[in-house]
Amino acid sequence: MISLPKFHSDNEYITIFYQGGEVKTLTAQGKISGWIIAIILPALGMVLAVMNPKHIGLLFSSKLGLGMIGTSIIMELV
């Protein structure tokens, strides 16, 4: 991966780099959006655990709940 300098355009920093023969770009807004989407699920789980612990308890005590947790983790990683 060869990194090129960062350019300032429309209040966003754009990083341009080559990877596998392709030119790829990452903007600051795109990076922040990715982090926010990744954090929403665990944060919502914590809020629900504080508001109603019985509902979250079902998630960890039933087979269906454990399957839903496993599916959500896999989807977060992909």
C-alpha positions as CSV (number, residue, x, y, z in Angstrom):
1,M,0.0,0.0,0.0
2,I,1.5,3.3,-1.1
3,S,0.1,6.3,0.7
4,L,-0.1,9.7,-0.9
5,P,-0.4,13.0,1.0
6,K,-3.7,14.1,2.5
7,F,-5.6,16.8,0.6
8,H,-8.0,19.3,2.2
9,S,-11.2,19.7,0.2
10,D,-14.6,20.9,1.4
11,N,-13.7,20.7,5.1
12,E,-12.8,17.0,4.7
13,Y,-9.5,15.3,4.7
14,I,-9.2,12.9,1.9
15,T,-6.6,10.1,1.9
16,I,-5.8,8.6,-1.4
17,F,-3.8,5.3,-1.6
18,Y,-3.1,2.5,-3.9
19,Q,-4.1,-1.1,-2.8
20,G,-3.9,-4.0,-5.2
21,G,-3.7,-1.8,-8.2
22,E,-6.8,0.2,-7.3
23,V,-7.0,3.8,-6.1
24,K,-9.0,4.0,-2.9
25,T,-10.0,7.1,-0.9
26,L,-11.1,7.5,2.7
27,T,-12.7,10.7,4.0
28,A,-12.9,11.8,7.6
29,Q,-16.7,11.7,7.4
30,G,-16.7,8.1,6.1
31,K,-14.4,7.0,8.9
32,I,-16.5,8.7,11.6
33,S,-19.7,7.2,10.1
34,G,-18.2,3.7,10.3
35,W,-17.3,4.1,13.9
36,I,-20.7,5.4,14.8
37,I,-22.5,2.5,13.1
38,A,-20.1,0.1,14.9
39,I,-20.8,1.6,18.3
40,I,-24.6,1.9,18.0
41,L,-25.4,-1.8,18.7
42,P,-23.4,-2.2,21.9
43,A,-24.5,1.2,23.2
44,L,-28.2,0.4,22.6
45,G,-27.7,-2.9,24.4
46,M,-26.3,-1.1,27.4
47,V,-29.1,1.4,27.4
48,L,-31.7,-1.4,27.3
49,A,-29.9,-3.3,30.0
50,V,-30.2,-0.3,32.3
51,M,-33.8,0.4,31.4
52,N,-35.1,-3.2,31.5
53,P,-32.7,-5.9,32.6
54,K,-35.2,-8.7,32.2
55,H,-35.4,-8.2,28.5
56,I,-31.7,-8.3,28.1
57,G,-31.5,-11.3,30.4
58,L,-33.6,-13.2,27.9
59,L,-31.1,-12.5,25.2
60,F,-28.4,-14.3,27.1
61,S,-30.5,-17.1,28.6
62,S,-32.4,-18.5,25.6
63,K,-31.1,-20.3,22.5
64,L,-32.9,-17.8,20.2
65,G,-31.3,-14.9,22.0
66,L,-27.8,-16.4,21.8
67,G,-28.4,-17.0,18.1
68,M,-29.4,-13.3,17.7
69,I,-26.3,-12.2,19.5
70,G,-24.0,-14.4,17.4
71,T,-25.7,-13.3,14.2
72,S,-25.2,-9.6,15.2
73,I,-21.5,-10.1,16.0
74,I,-20.9,-11.8,12.7
75,M,-22.8,-9.1,10.8
76,E,-20.7,-6.4,12.6
77,L,-17.5,-8.1,11.6
78,V,-18.5,-8.5,8.0
